[in-house]
Amino acid sequence: MLSKPSLAVVLAAWLILASPAGASDIQTAIAEARRLVSAGLAQAALDRLEPLAVGPASAQVTAEIAAIRFQSRDFAGAASSYQRLADLVPGNPVVARNLLIALYRSERIDEAQRFLVGLGDSTVSQDARMLAVRGLLAAQQGQPARAFEDLDAAAALAPDDTFAIYELGLLHLARGSSKEAVSALSEAVRRNPHSGSSYYNLGQALIRSGEPEAGRAAFTRAAEISRQVNEEQTRRSRGVAFAVRAQEHLAAGNAAAAIRDLDRAAEIFPDDPQLAMLRQTALGALQATPP
């Protein structure tokens, strides 16, 4: 059975092939980083990308780093990365939005408030997530009416997005408005039926509003989603291990074994360009091997 590879093993194997010189190398590094993140190895992904955040590819790589940090709940690191990205691509509305959210999530409230004011009311009012953050800041400042107004407006502005409606549900839950929390969180799980946190908080709201059976059902669904996420992460960790072992086989001159492991890794990461490149290398080595 394959064990989960250590970060050192992963990096030692993949950095052999790393070269920051060209666009194709950047794309390969980003594909590797995404594979690592999906296997629960966010720090290895960051270590892979950070040396490449220079030159013409700085913005692309920095955007990937910022997203990884945010996904890993390193909100302070994400805020710093998005700030650098904002300097590299000034005026980009998506970067501004993500920077605002990261500042709020990292509890840099005063900075988030100043940044929000600098964006201007017109810009904020047209962006659902910026509007939601304005509502969340209002809640922190003891302005619940303004908070609910902004979160309601944000949820209506982006009817497929879960950010505002989920936060609205949490705010109702925190303020003891259980039935309103049930309504908002039910909409959150409708918009994203794969969100374990939405189901979990919906369960709390249902129980508090006097619906224990429905609440327990929501908790059960939250636990099932968590189990599925863990199983998928384990599967992807096996894919990483196959990829690492394939490179070890290549280094040892065993191209046939490398191809077998690369085929297994490709079943898990079918669109990964580095795996395809490695397989071509392994095929070439196999064909060059004397009978």
Salt bridges, closest charged atoms under 4 A:
GLU32 OE1 - ARG48 NE 2.35
GLU50 OE2 - ARG69 NH2 2.52
GLU64 OE2 - ARG34 NE 2.67
GLU111 OE1 - ARG108 NH2 2.88
ASP121 OD1 - ARG134 NH1 2.57
ASP127 OD2 - ARG97 NH2 2.91
ASP150 OD2 - ARG134 NE 2.91
ASP150 OD2 - ARG146 NE 3.11
ASP161 OD1 - ARG129 NH2 2.73
GLU167 OE2 - ARG105 NH2 2.58
GLU187 OE2 - ARG190 NH2 2.74
GLU187 OE2 - ARG191 NE 2.82
GLU224 OE2 - ARG227 NH2 2.39
GLU231 OE2 - ARG227 NH1 2.42
GLU232 OE2 - ARG235 NH2 2.90
GLU232 OE2 - ARG236 NE 2.74
ASP261 OD2 - ARG245 NE 2.67
ASP261 OD2 - HIS249 NE2 3.39
ASP261 OD1 - ARG264 NH1 3.30
ASP263 OD1 - ARG279 NE 2.59
ASP272 OD2 - ARG35 NH2 2.67
